[in-house]
Every structure is written in C-alpha cells, then in structure tokens.
Amino acid sequence: MRSQLVGSFVIGGSLALASIASAQAAPAAAAPTFSKDVAPIFQDKCEACHRPDSIAPMSLVTYAEARPWAKSIKARVAEHQMPPWSIDKTVGVQSFKNDRSLSDKQIDTIVKWVDAGAPQGNPKDMPPAKQWTDGQGWNFAAAFGQKEPDLIIKSYEFTMPAVSQDAWDKRVTPSGITEPRWVRAVEIRPTTIKGRKITHHAIAYLDQTDPSAPPGGGGLPAPFMEWAVGKQGEMMRPDTGKLLLPGSKFRWDIHYSEAGEEITSQVEMGIYFYPKGQEPKFRTTLSLVPAALGTMDIRPNTLSLVEGFTVLRENARIESFQPHMHLRGKAMMVEAVFPNGQKQVLSLVSDFNFNWMTTYVYNDDSAPLLPKGTLLKVTAWHDNTAAKKSNPDPNQWVGWGDRTVDEMAHAWINIVYMKDEDFKAEQDKRKAATSTVAAAPQQEK
C-alpha cells in the first residue's frame, strides 16, 4: 500500500513538474506595438491636437514622431492628465457626446507598450491615416458637407507686446444679417496658431432686440459663444438652435495676455445656419452661472470654497457644463436642488486644469431634465498653496478679477427652456427608453 502511495505521488509530481515546465516554455503574451495597438488610440483620442501644424507641441501621427516622447506619454496618460478630461468618474452624469478620456484598458495598453520598450511592430498593421483639414481647419464644416462655415465674423486685429499687462479688446462687429436665420453650430478660434499663445478667452455677446428671447436675457447682450483653450465650439442638439436677427451685432470680450514675443492676432467666429425655412423647436441659451461674481477672498497659503445659486424660472434641459476658473482653480461641482428639497450632483470636475477649458456635452439620453423652480448650485474650490503647480505665488492674496492672476468661479452652462407639455413629452420619452433597455434582457431569455 505504501509503495502504491509513493508511486502515485511520484507520478503526480512528475505531471506537475511537466506542467510547470510547459508553462515556462510557453511564450509570454505579446507586448502591445505602436502599429497595431497604440496608433488607433492616438488617432481616436490624441491626433485632434497632436498632429503637424496643430496646437500641440508634438505630433503623434507616426511611430518616428511618437517614439521620442514615449516616457512622457506614459507619465501623462497614467496620471490622467492627457487627454484632458477632468470629469470625476465616480459621481454625476457619465455619458457625454465628446468624451475624449481613455478607458482603463487603453491606458493599460499604452503603459505596457512603453514598459516593453515602445516597439513599432509591423508597419503593415498601421490603421489607415486619419484625414484632417489643412491648417487649423473648421471643426464642424465636414459634418454639414461643407468646407467652411456659412458665415465668418472676425474681430479687429490686436497686437500684444512681448511684455505687457493683460489687455481686453471689446470692439463691436456687425453680423451683416439681413433676414432672420437660425443657427445650428458655432465655433470661435484665433486666426493663427501663434494667436492662441496670447488669447486667454474670447466671448461674443449677441446684441439684438429680441422680445422672444428666453428668460434671463432682459434685452441685454447675451453670450452667444465663448472660446478658451481646449474648446472646439458648440454643436446644437437636433431641433435646437439660436436666432440671429437683422441688424444684430457682436460685442467682443477678448482677453489677451503676454507670451514673451510680440504677436498680432484676431479672433474669427464661424456660424452654421439651418436651411432657410427650417426652424428648430427649441432655443438654447449660453448662461454664465456663478459660484462667485465680483467678490472673492482667497487668503495666502489657503484653500477656498465659494458657492452660488441660480433659480430656473422655466423647465429646462441642461445641454453642457464647462467650469471657468484661473490659475488657482482646483475643482467645480454643479448640483440640482429640486423644488422638493432633494439634491442631485450633475457633474464634478475634481482636478481643474487652467490650460484646458473643456465643455462637457451631455448625451441626448443623459442631458439633465430639471423642472421649473430648480436651483442650480455651483460650488468652486481654489488652491492658493504651493501644492497647486500652476499657482504663480501662494503668498499673494487673490480676489475676483479679469486678469489671469486674479480669480473667477463660474460655470458656462447651455440651457434649453421648455414649456410644460414639451418638458413632459421629453420626460416620457426618457422613461420609455429606460423601460425598453430594462426589458431587453428579459426578452432575450
């Protein structure tokens, strides 16, 4: 009996050793290569900026261009600094039309590629080159089968000295519109790549007499479009638009700051119209929703919190959210406080980066629907300590102001106001879609 047990152990042990040897002999999982695994990610999430003659400091289109930057790419990707997408993924709405963040799997692929020595792989595995417009190009033209917008309005040229205090250009440009036209997309940009070095932001305020304007206009110029580094423009949701009337004009608010060299620049705004006779059902309004406006008190070497409330006087669909702060901005959250007192976080940017003023555009089925009387609560945090890398001087007191070294705390929020019947119809549509999704797995059984 003993010999049989010993024999069984020996045989089992031999099989185990054989299995271990076989496993050791098996080839390790192939490391990701640029051609097959990394290039498709760069095309999808990086090339919009990282391509020749674009705004990024280097191109990532080819292996030869990307390879010298491998370690830097790994660091930025692993720390979630690139691509710029600062929405906190643990709270609030997580479904966006323009989500350019990397998935955990994509991050893992890039990190493993760099750790393996950043191999090129077989050049035949490269995906077809992505076609981009020459120069800066217009972001939305191709979507409408066009090469450029229907109307281009330019600000006046402005020369910024190499060393200078911040400056603002607030001159006025007529729209040239001679008949009412509905707008379905807008984009603003400096006319040159160099111009981006000095242009902090550009706001075009629409000045026109419009009795049918949504609540809050009051006949005063309303923000038509705002541009800052990292923004592409505003594509209206289907059946939604903005109205331009004859005699309208645009009052610019263009903030310039020094760049160490004299640069002459101007800003241009591209406008895309709905076809004549096609009138969208809803109007969208770009609203400045403040956490603070006109007054702030940020002491040296401290963290600061400010919050503000704005009441929605009509039913509303929230189209997009973009936080705006300056060099000490740390985080911003927008919440809905419903008429019954319940609260809901809509979005939180937990790691604000002044260099990327990203607009987070909610998907059609996730854009928050808020009833009349809801409060939009905006909370902003600022970090005036040495821990904030972009902080120019943590020993300085900081207040509210237009200069880059001052601070701000507001959200740009696109809002569509709805009548009761339209609001209920949109709610019912969402409920039906949710019921269909929930029932789908049961039907498959």
N, C-alpha and C positions, 0 to 999 in steps of 0.2 A: 504493500500500500504506500509505504514511504517512497519507494522508487518511482511509483506512478506519479505521486505529487511532485516530486523533484523533476521528473521528466516533463510534466505539464508546465511547470514554472519555466524550465529552460526553453521549451518550445515557445511559450507565450512571450518570454523575454526576447527571444530571437525575432519574433514578429514585431515587437515594439521597437527594437533597435533598427530593424529593417525599415519600419515606417518613418522613424526619425531621420534615418539616412536619406530616405526618398524625399522627405520634406526639405531637407537641407540642400539636396541636389536640384530641387525644382527652382526654376528661375524666379527671381523676385519680380513683383509687379512692375511693369514698365513705368518709368518716370514720365510725367507729362512733358510734351515737347511744345515748342512755340508754334510750329506749323499746324499741328493737329488740335491742340488743346487750348493754347493761350491766345493765339491770334483771333479766334472767333469771339472770345470775351472782350478783347481790346476793341474789335470792330463794333461790338454792340454797346459797350459802356464807356469807351475812352476816346475813340477817334474823333468824336464830335469836336473835341478841343485839341487832342494830341495828334495833329497831322500837319504837314508842311504848310507854312504861311497862315497858321491859325493862332489862337490866343495863348496856347500852352507853350511852355519853354522848350519842349522837345516833342518830336514825332514818335509814335509807337506803331506806325503802319507796317514797317518791315522788321525782320529779325535784326539786321545790321543797325537799325536805328534804336531798337528797344534794348538790345543786349547790354550796352554800357550802363544802363540805368537799372539793371536787374535788382540789385540790393536795395536801392531807393524805392523801387516799385514794391518790393516785398514789405518794407517798413511802412509805407503809406497805406497799403492795402490791409495789412494785418492790424493796423491801428484804426481802421475805418475812416481814414482821412480822405481817401480817394477811392472811387469817385465821390465828389462832395454830396453827401445825403445825410443830413443831421437829424432826421426824424427818429425819435425814440421808438424802437420796435416793440416795446413792452406795454404800451398804453395808447389808447385813442384809435382813430381810423388808420388802417394799414393798407388800404387799396388806393393806388394812385395811377393816374394816366401816364405820368412822366417819371416813374420810379427808375432811377439810374443806379441804385445801390447794387452791390454784389451780393449774391447768395453765399451762405456758408460754404457750399460746395465749390463755388467759383473762387472764393478766397483761398480755400484749401488747395485747389489746383495751382494757383499762381505761386503760393508759398512752396509747394512741393517742387514746382518747376525750378524755382530759384535755388532751393536747397540741393537739387540734383545737378547744379552747375549750369542751369539755364540752357539746356540743349536745344538746338534748332530743330532736329528731327528731319524728316523727309520733306524737302520743299514742295513735292507733289501733293502733300497733304494740306497745303495752304488753301483757305477758302477763297473764292473769287474776290478781288479787290472791291471794297465798297466805294461807290461813286459819290463824290462830294462836289458841290458847286465850286467854281473858281473863286479865289479870293475869299472874302468874308461870306459872300452869298446871303440869300434871304432864307430864313428857316422854313417858312410856310408856303413859299411860292409853288413848289412841286406838288404839294397836297391839293392845290387847286388847278393843276395843269398849266401853271404859268411860270415865267422866268423871273418875274419881279412883281411887286405889289401893284394894285390898281392906282394907288395914289401915293406919292412920296413927298413928304413935307420936311424941309430942312430948317434947322435953326441957323442963326448967323454964325460966321466964323469967329473963333475966340482964340487969342494967343495967350498961353500961360507961360510966364517967365520960368527959368530954371529954378530960381529960389524966390518964393513969394508966399504971402498969406493966402489962405483959401479964398476963392472968388466964386461968385454966382452970376450966371447970365439969365436975366429974366425978361428978355425981349419977347415981342409978340409976332407970330406969323399967321397970316390969314389962311384959312383952309382952301379957299377958292371954290368951295362947293356952291353950285347954283340951283340945286334941287335936293330934296330930302333923300338921303342914302343910308341904308342900314349896313352896319359894319359887322363882319364875322370873324375877323382876326386883325391883330395889331402887333407890330414889333418895332422896337426902338434900338438903335445902336450908334455908337460913334462911327464916323465915316471911315476912319482908318484904325489899323491895329495900334499904332502909336497913340492915337487919341484915347484908347482905353486906359493908358497909363495915367492920364490926368483926370479922367471923368469918374467922379465918385458916384454920382447918380444923375438921372435926367427924368424929370416929370413933365408931362404935357397936360396942362389943365385945359379943359374944353370950356370956352366962353361962348355961350349962346343963350338966347331966350327960348326956353322950352317949358311951357306950362304943364306938359305931360311927364316931366322928369320924375323919377322915383323919389320916395321920401328922403329927406335929408339934404336935397340939393339947395332949396331955398333961393334959387335964381343965381347963386354964386358959382364961379368956375369950379367944376368938379374934376377930380383926377380922371383923365382919360386913359393914360398908360404911364407906368413907372418902369424905368430901367435901372439896373445896377449890375455889377459884375456877377456873372453866373446865370443871368436871366436870358431867356430866348425870346419871349413875347407872350401874347395871350391869344389862344385859340378859343373862341366862344363854343360853348356846348351847343349841340344841334338845336335849332329853333330858338336860339338865344342871340342877342346882338346889342349893339349900341347905335344910337341915332345921331347922324350929323345933319344939321340944317343949314340952309343958305345963309351966308353972312357970318358963319361961325369962324372963330379964330382960336389959336392955341397960344396960351401963355406959358412959356417955358420956365422951368426952375432947374437949371443945370449947375451942378456943384462941381467945380474944378479944384484940384489940389496939385501942388508941385511934384515934379518927377525927376528933378536933377538935371533936366535939359529943357530948353525952350521948345514948346510944341504948340502948333496951331491946329485946332480941331473944330469940328462942329458935329451936331447930332442930327440923324435923319430918322424919320418915322415912316414905316411902311404900313399902309392901310389896305385891307382886302374887303371888298364890298360883296354883299349878297347880290344876285342878279336883279336887275330892275323889275319892280313889281312883286318881288318876293319879300314879304315882311315877316320876320320872326315873331313868335307868340310872346316871348319874354324878353325883358331888358335886363342887362347885367350892369351892376354899379361897382366900381372900384372904390372901396371905402378905407379910409385911414382910421383904424380902431385903436385908440391909445391905451397903454398901461400908464403912461405919463405924457403930459403935453405942456410944455412951457416951464415946468418946475421939476427939478430933481436935486437930490442932496446925497452925493456919494463921497463919504469921508475917505481920507488916505488909508491905505492898507486895510480895507474892509470889504465885506460882501454886502450887497444892497439888494433889496426887493421892493418893487413898486407894482401896483395893480390898479386897473381901471375897469369900469363897467359901461357898456353901451346897450341901450334897450332897442330891440327890434320892434318897430311900430307896425310892421306888417309880417305876415307869414313869409318865410324865407328859405331858400336853398343856398347853402354855403358852397361856392364853387372851388375856392382855393384859399390857401393861407401862406403868407410869407412874413417871417419876423424881420423887423428892421431895428438894428442897434449899431453901435460903433465898436471901437477897439476893445472896450471892456465888457461887451455883451457876453453873457455866459449861457443863458437859457431863456426860452419863452414858451409859455403854455397858453392855449386858448380853450376855454371851457364854455359850456352852455348851462345857464341856470334857468330851468324851466319855470313857468308861472306857478306850478305846484310846489316849487322849492327844491326839486330834485336837481342834481348836478351831473354833468357828463363831460369828461375830457374829450375834446375833439382832436387836438394834436399837441404834441410836446416836442420842441427842438431842445434836446438836452445838452448839446455841445455846439453852440453857435460859433460860426466862423465868419468873421467880417469880410473875408475875401470872396465869399460865395453867398450872394443874396438869392437863395433858391426859392422859387414859388412851388409849393406842393399842391398839385392839381388833383382833386379827388376824382375817383372813377364815377361813372354815371350811376352805378348802383350803391355807392357809398357816400356821395355828397350829402352832408347832414341836412335833414329837413327839420326846421325849427319853427314852432308856432309863434304867432303874434304875442308879444309880451315877454319873450325870452330875453334874458340878459346875456350878452357876450362878455365874458370876463377874461381879460388879458393880464397875465402875470409875467413880469420880466425880472430876471436876476442879472446883476452886474458884478464882476470880479475886479476890484481895484487893488489887487495884490500882485506880488511878483510871480505868483503861480500862473497868472494869465500871460502867455507868451507874447500876445500882441499888445500888451499894456505898455505904453511909452514911458510912463513914470508913475509907479504906485504911490509915491509920496505926495502926489498932487490931489487937491480937492477937485471934484468933477461935478459940473452941473449940466442942465439941459442946454443944448445949443446946436447950431447948424454945422459948426466946424467938425472935422474928423476927430479932433482931440476932445471935443465935447461929447455928450452922450444923448441918445434918443431911446425911446422904448414904445414902439407901436407896431401893429400888425397891418399889413396890406391884405385885405380880405375882399374877394369878389363875391358879391351878393346878388341873387336874383329874388326879387319880391314877387309874391304870388297872391292872387285873390283866393278866397276860401274854397271855391269849387275846384280851382286848379290845384291847390295845395292838397285837398282831399284826394283828387284823382292821382296825384303823384304818390301819396301815401298808399293808396290801394294798389297801385302798380308795384310798389316795392313789396307789399305783403304777398301779392300773387306770385312774384318772382321768388320770394323766400319759401313759400309753400311748395312751389314746383321743385326747387332744389332739395328741400327736405323730403319730399315724396319720392324723388328719383331712385334712391337706393332700395326702397320698398318695392317699387315697380320692377326693378331688375330681378328681385327674388322670385 
